């Protein structure tokens, strides 16, 4: 996509965060898996908890439900339901 950054954390065409890949741990200059901020982000933990509450975080050694219960993120996360058209 040939991304050219004008502003750090500014708008972009696409932004994909790799949260987890099984129990894989990757630490390189360009990629960290699991995503290092996952335990602090309710917007990622809440939907992940809905589909895989018992999934174990390979670094924290806690389930997604446990991470969510201990998350201090004050961000309000609102679920948006798809409406039938």
Buried (B, 14 or more C-beta within 10 A) or exposed (E): EEEEEEEEEEEEEEEEEEBBEEEEEEEEEEEBBBBEEBBBBBEBBBEBBEEEEEBBBBBBEBBBBBBBEEBEBEEEEEEEEEEEE
